[in-house]
């Protein structure tokens, strides 16, 4: 092989390598998940865990008018505390909107905790009121009952007095009690 042939092959090879580098460099954002996709993936995993761990959970959420899924809510405090999480509102199993949930508190508290939460709207009216609100607050705009159930109970066989029921599960960390009073739900665009 002569020098001219070798230099032509090297030129073609380096051009091909340069093209590949440019494609991967500028297409990386195309392969990265958007914020909405990350929320969707985490929400799907939380729903799957809820269904797997609790008897009748799938039938229960399928019978609800709609439900919010917050796959990870982080709560922390040292005298002053707060929590934050992002999730989705699903109606007929389809995502309708994205929401954040926030709370603030003052008083004796310390520690940090993470948990998942599913809030089921058991009536069309409660769901419509929630969607129509611009910044819905638990305890002010509506009462949310925190479900008290055991793993052996079939969720689809339990009847709740209130039209909005929350299920807290997957707790990690150490911090006393969970209350939804004063939690604010705001529609977001991730």
VEXMIVEX-551051 format. One record per residue (C-alpha): x, y, z; residue in one letter. Coordinates in nm, 4 decimals. Example, Ala and Ser with C-alpha at 12.3 -4.5 7.8 and 13.67 -1.06 7.14 Angstrom:
// residues 2
+----------+----------+----------+-----+
:     east :    north :       up : res :
+----------+----------+----------+-----+
:   1.2300 :  -0.4500 :   0.7800 :   a :
:   1.3670 :  -0.1060 :   0.7140 :   s :
+----------+----------+----------+-----+
// end
This chain:
// residues 190
+----------+----------+----------+-----+
:     east :    north :       up : res :
+----------+----------+----------+-----+
:   0.0000 :   0.0000 :   0.0000 :   x :
:   0.1374 :   0.3361 :  -0.0941 :   x :
:   0.1310 :   0.6542 :   0.1118 :   x :
:  -0.1445 :   0.8125 :  -0.0978 :   x :
:  -0.3822 :   0.5164 :  -0.0380 :   x :
:  -0.2991 :   0.5118 :   0.3309 :   x :
:  -0.3626 :   0.8844 :   0.3700 :   x :
:  -0.7000 :   0.8490 :   0.1875 :   x :
:  -0.8054 :   0.5678 :   0.4211 :   x :
:  -0.7007 :   0.7675 :   0.7273 :   x :
:  -0.8893 :   1.0704 :   0.5971 :   x :
:  -1.2058 :   0.8623 :   0.5447 :   x :
:  -1.1684 :   0.6996 :   0.8872 :   x :
:  -1.1106 :   1.0305 :   1.0659 :   x :
:  -1.4085 :   1.1851 :   0.8804 :   x :
:  -1.6279 :   0.8958 :   0.9905 :   x :
:  -1.5041 :   0.9251 :   1.3490 :   x :
:  -1.5638 :   1.3010 :   1.3480 :   x :
:  -1.9178 :   1.2482 :   1.2170 :   x :
:  -1.9884 :   0.9930 :   1.4914 :   x :
:  -1.8536 :   1.2255 :   1.7605 :   x :
:  -2.0728 :   1.5103 :   1.6319 :   x :
:  -2.3827 :   1.2902 :   1.6193 :   x :
:  -2.3359 :   1.1664 :   1.9756 :   x :
:  -2.2425 :   1.5088 :   2.1072 :   x :
:  -2.5444 :   1.6881 :   1.9685 :   x :
:  -2.7963 :   1.4062 :   2.0075 :   x :
:  -2.7280 :   1.3371 :   2.3769 :   x :
:  -3.0139 :   1.5674 :   2.4819 :   x :
:  -3.2428 :   1.3602 :   2.2589 :   x :
:  -3.1630 :   1.0495 :   2.4625 :   x :
:  -3.1925 :   1.2168 :   2.8029 :   x :
:  -3.5237 :   1.1942 :   2.9847 :   x :
:  -3.7197 :   1.5145 :   3.0200 :   x :
:  -3.8460 :   1.6159 :   3.3632 :   x :
:  -4.1949 :   1.4987 :   3.2651 :   x :
:  -4.0609 :   1.1587 :   3.1564 :   x :
:  -3.8782 :   1.1199 :   3.4890 :   x :
:  -4.1963 :   1.1998 :   3.6826 :   x :
:  -4.3890 :   0.9521 :   3.4646 :   x :
:  -4.1345 :   0.6722 :   3.5202 :   x :
:  -4.1244 :   0.7277 :   3.8962 :   x :
:  -4.5049 :   0.7474 :   3.9134 :   x :
:  -4.5418 :   0.4250 :   3.7152 :   x :
:  -4.3025 :   0.2527 :   3.9570 :   x :
:  -4.4938 :   0.3857 :   4.2599 :   x :
:  -4.8285 :   0.2634 :   4.1213 :   x :
:  -4.6765 :  -0.0771 :   4.0422 :   x :
:  -4.5395 :  -0.1021 :   4.3984 :   x :
:  -4.8768 :   0.0003 :   4.5446 :   x :
:  -5.0578 :  -0.2621 :   4.3366 :   x :
:  -4.8022 :  -0.5315 :   4.4211 :   x :
:  -4.7985 :  -0.4672 :   4.7953 :   x :
:  -5.1677 :  -0.4143 :   4.8692 :   x :
:  -5.4477 :  -0.6552 :   4.7883 :   x :
:  -5.7244 :  -0.4977 :   4.5776 :   x :
:  -5.5207 :  -0.1808 :   4.5077 :   x :
:  -5.5468 :  -0.2096 :   4.1295 :   x :
:  -5.9248 :  -0.2474 :   4.1366 :   x :
:  -5.9488 :   0.0363 :   4.3907 :   x :
:  -5.7599 :   0.2916 :   4.1807 :   x :
:  -5.9306 :   0.1760 :   3.8612 :   x :
:  -6.2688 :   0.2435 :   4.0254 :   x :
:  -6.1636 :   0.5895 :   4.1460 :   x :
:  -6.2666 :   0.8910 :   3.9373 :   x :
:  -5.8983 :   0.9854 :   3.9279 :   x :
:  -5.5870 :   0.9716 :   4.1410 :   x :
:  -5.2716 :   1.1667 :   4.2148 :   x :
:  -4.9424 :   0.9794 :   4.2350 :   x :
:  -4.6487 :   1.1334 :   4.4200 :   x :
:  -4.3668 :   0.8776 :   4.3943 :   x :
:  -4.1327 :   1.0612 :   4.6318 :   x :
:  -4.2202 :   1.3278 :   4.8847 :   x :
:  -3.9278 :   1.4466 :   5.0929 :   x :
:  -3.9981 :   1.5909 :   5.4368 :   x :
:  -3.7297 :   1.7425 :   5.6595 :   x :
:  -3.7231 :   1.9627 :   5.9628 :   x :
:  -3.5363 :   2.1025 :   6.2572 :   x :
:  -3.7907 :   2.3191 :   6.4420 :   x :
:  -3.8972 :   2.4585 :   6.1015 :   x :
:  -3.9937 :   2.1908 :   5.8541 :   x :
:  -4.1163 :   2.1436 :   5.5041 :   x :
:  -4.1925 :   1.8868 :   5.2395 :   x :
:  -4.1939 :   1.8736 :   4.8614 :   x :
:  -4.2819 :   1.6247 :   4.5921 :   x :
:  -4.3837 :   1.6086 :   4.2266 :   x :
:  -4.6358 :   1.3775 :   4.0683 :   x :
:  -4.9137 :   1.3211 :   3.8186 :   x :
:  -5.2916 :   1.3301 :   3.8103 :   x :
:  -5.4338 :   1.0319 :   3.6262 :   x :
:  -5.7881 :   0.9908 :   3.5026 :   x :
:  -5.8813 :   0.6578 :   3.3444 :   x :
:  -5.5156 :   0.5579 :   3.3799 :   x :
:  -5.3961 :   0.8494 :   3.1609 :   x :
:  -5.1878 :   1.1428 :   3.2845 :   x :
:  -5.3878 :   1.4654 :   3.2727 :   x :
:  -5.1621 :   1.7113 :   3.4573 :   x :
:  -4.8467 :   1.7345 :   3.6670 :   x :
:  -4.8569 :   1.8617 :   4.0252 :   x :
:  -4.6302 :   1.9554 :   4.3123 :   x :
:  -4.7197 :   1.9144 :   4.6785 :   x :
:  -4.5621 :   2.1371 :   4.9419 :   x :
:  -4.6041 :   2.1990 :   5.3110 :   x :
:  -4.4391 :   2.4032 :   5.5822 :   x :
:  -4.4554 :   2.3580 :   5.9578 :   x :
:  -4.3242 :   2.5144 :   6.2740 :   x :
:  -4.2779 :   2.3408 :   6.6084 :   x :
:  -4.0829 :   2.0623 :   6.7706 :   x :
:  -3.9589 :   1.8391 :   6.4902 :   x :
:  -3.6360 :   1.6971 :   6.3639 :   x :
:  -3.5312 :   1.4441 :   6.1043 :   x :
:  -3.5921 :   1.3616 :   5.7426 :   x :
:  -3.8230 :   1.1210 :   5.5676 :   x :
:  -3.9325 :   1.0166 :   5.2198 :   x :
:  -4.2534 :   0.8445 :   5.1254 :   x :
:  -4.4819 :   0.7819 :   4.8297 :   x :
:  -4.8446 :   0.8863 :   4.8237 :   x :
:  -5.1484 :   0.8068 :   4.6137 :   x :
:  -5.4551 :   1.0253 :   4.6585 :   x :
:  -5.7745 :   0.8769 :   4.5163 :   x :
:  -6.0727 :   1.0936 :   4.4212 :   x :
:  -6.3745 :   0.8737 :   4.4822 :   x :
:  -6.6315 :   1.1109 :   4.3327 :   x :
:  -6.6458 :   1.3079 :   4.0079 :   x :
:  -6.7292 :   1.6232 :   4.2060 :   x :
:  -6.4171 :   1.6011 :   4.4233 :   x :
:  -6.2014 :   1.5413 :   4.1145 :   x :
:  -6.3569 :   1.8309 :   3.9192 :   x :
:  -6.3188 :   2.0678 :   4.2158 :   x :
:  -5.9536 :   1.9704 :   4.2498 :   x :
:  -5.8803 :   2.0199 :   3.8776 :   x :
:  -6.0660 :   2.3528 :   3.8657 :   x :
:  -5.8778 :   2.4950 :   4.1648 :   x :
:  -5.5741 :   2.7121 :   4.1255 :   x :
:  -5.3667 :   2.5944 :   4.4190 :   x :
:  -5.5698 :   2.3445 :   4.6209 :   x :
:  -5.5025 :   2.3193 :   4.9950 :   x :
:  -5.5883 :   2.0153 :   5.2049 :   x :
:  -5.8161 :   2.1029 :   5.4946 :   x :
:  -5.9240 :   2.4310 :   5.3338 :   x :
:  -6.0416 :   2.3355 :   4.9846 :   x :
:  -6.1221 :   1.9762 :   5.0773 :   x :
:  -6.0603 :   1.7127 :   5.3385 :   x :
:  -5.8322 :   1.4200 :   5.2642 :   x :
:  -5.8730 :   1.1082 :   5.4729 :   x :
:  -5.5476 :   0.9219 :   5.5321 :   x :
:  -5.6345 :   0.5568 :   5.4793 :   x :
:  -5.5820 :   0.3264 :   5.7721 :   x :
:  -5.5523 :  -0.0264 :   5.6387 :   x :
:  -5.3461 :  -0.3378 :   5.6794 :   x :
:  -5.1722 :  -0.5388 :   5.4123 :   x :
:  -5.4158 :  -0.8240 :   5.4692 :   x :
:  -5.7214 :  -0.6073 :   5.3903 :   x :
:  -5.8568 :  -0.5929 :   5.0356 :   x :
:  -5.8640 :  -0.2224 :   4.9446 :   x :
:  -6.1403 :  -0.2738 :   4.6918 :   x :
:  -6.3718 :  -0.3943 :   4.9705 :   x :
:  -6.3235 :  -0.0940 :   5.2022 :   x :
:  -6.5679 :   0.1971 :   5.1847 :   x :
:  -6.4545 :   0.5421 :   5.2873 :   x :
:  -6.6798 :   0.8195 :   5.4198 :   x :
:  -6.4869 :   1.1048 :   5.2567 :   x :
:  -6.4575 :   1.1500 :   4.8789 :   x :
:  -6.0757 :   1.1899 :   4.8855 :   x :
:  -5.8506 :   0.9216 :   5.0348 :   x :
:  -5.4702 :   0.9219 :   5.0645 :   x :
:  -5.2465 :   0.6174 :   5.0880 :   x :
:  -4.8991 :   0.6707 :   5.2326 :   x :
:  -4.6465 :   0.3935 :   5.1675 :   x :
:  -4.2763 :   0.3238 :   5.1144 :   x :
:  -4.1617 :   0.5326 :   5.4110 :   x :
:  -3.7863 :   0.5776 :   5.4497 :   x :
:  -3.6087 :   0.7788 :   5.7137 :   x :
:  -3.7005 :   0.8889 :   6.0627 :   x :
:  -3.9484 :   1.1610 :   6.1395 :   x :
:  -4.2666 :   1.1575 :   6.3429 :   x :
:  -4.6165 :   1.1327 :   6.1855 :   x :
:  -4.7520 :   1.2404 :   5.8526 :   x :
:  -5.0313 :   1.4930 :   5.8242 :   x :
:  -5.1823 :   1.6269 :   5.5052 :   x :
:  -5.3472 :   1.9263 :   5.6700 :   x :
:  -5.2099 :   2.2421 :   5.5040 :   x :
:  -5.0453 :   2.0584 :   5.2124 :   x :
:  -5.0711 :   2.2700 :   4.8981 :   x :
:  -5.1168 :   2.1135 :   4.5560 :   x :
:  -5.0148 :   2.3234 :   4.2571 :   x :
:  -5.0254 :   2.2369 :   3.8877 :   x :
:  -4.6768 :   2.2490 :   3.7322 :   x :
:  -4.5209 :   2.2239 :   3.3890 :   x :
:  -4.2111 :   2.0065 :   3.4308 :   x :
+----------+----------+----------+-----+
// end
